Every structure is written in structure tokens, then in C-alpha cells.
């Protein structure tokens, strides 16, 4: 922590800030590594490893080595997700679809599957938040490909899913999941909390924002006012 160094020492030093490697550069480098090793790695797997590395090339190379050692010369998406411990994307998208149609029974089944397969509940919630963020960005950002991992096919699929949601709905969902993240991560009963969170998300459509309620009150016709004697008289 350079801020703890005395100024007399700091003035005699050169300060280099190492920044995280961008997603595009990371994907290109990993693709070159796979080509050099004569290994076939799907673009989706490369994107997945680059996203998990969060800007660290060392972590990305280690993950790619693990995937290759497990899969051999022909890597598949399923094999990569198994060795990396990544939650099945069908569970994530299925969760959002169940929330959309308010299928609470399906949501409870998905949570059950998460625990049956040994996924970390905090990781599942984190992946839900990441997917919600991607859905929101494809709605509000003109060029989401710059901010969303994956190629054109991934962005196209996200657009199709995002068509079922509004910006406000996604924002409310992300806010609720963010509030519950700490509790799920530190609770002794994360399954109960995840099930309750899933049901809350399914019922969010029943709720109305404060702005909407105020607007409805303003549009409501004025009723008769009561006088001191308990009767009514026309409002001015």
C-alpha cells in the first residue's frame, strides 16, 4: 500500500499501476494459447474463462490449463463448466423465466437443483445478478457487445430474453438480490433464504413504485369532504 510509505521514500520511487486486462484482449490471448496447443475450445468457453478471471491473465491461463487437462484436445461447454464449477446457464435463464410467469413451484425446484448439484448458493445468486445485469445492459446500452461477455449470438439471445422485462423490473430485481446477497452468503440456512428470495422476486409484479402510487392518487377524482357535524359537502 503505497499510501503508507513516507513521502521522503515515495518521492524517490517510481509508481506503476497494473490494471486489469480487458475482456477482448483476454479472449484473444486465450484463443491464441488454445490454437498454439492445438486444442479446440469453443468461443463460449473462452468467454467464460475470461469472465471468471476478472482481468487476471494468470488466473485465466490456470483455468484454461485445467480445462484442457480434463477434456483433452476437444473441449466442450459442458466439460468446461464441470471442471470450473460453473453453474449451468440453463438454471439461470430458467430461473428468470419462472420469475416472469410467477411459477413459484418451478423456482423452488431450481433452488433444490442448486443444492443437489453442490453449487454454492452465494455463487448461484451472484450468477443471477450477473445475468440480470446483462439483460439490463442490452436494453439501455446502444452497443452492449462492449460490456457483455460473449459474441453476437450471446447478445442476440440476451435481447430475446430482455424483451420480456422492463428496465424498472430488472432494476428492482437487482436491488432485491443485492440486499439479500450478504444474508445468503453468511446464513446457516441459505436454502430457506434463496427460496424466500425467489418467491419475493416472482411477486414483485404485484408491487407498485411510490411514483406510480402518487400519480394514481393525483389522477383520482376528488370525493365529498366531511363537515364538522359528520355530514358531507362538495369540495371547493
Protein Blocks (a to p, Z undefined) as FASTA:
>chain_A
ZZlpcfklmmmpccdddddddfklmmmmmmmmmmmnopacdfklmmmmmmmnnopaklmm
mmmmmmmmmnomadcfklmmmmnopacfklmmmmmmmmmnopaklmmmmmmmmmmnopaf
klmmmmmmmmmmmmmmmmmpmblmlmpgcdfklmmmmmmmmmmpcfklmmmmmmmmmmmm
mmmmmpcblmlmmmmmmmmmmmmmmpccfklmmmmmmmpccdddddfkopacddZZ
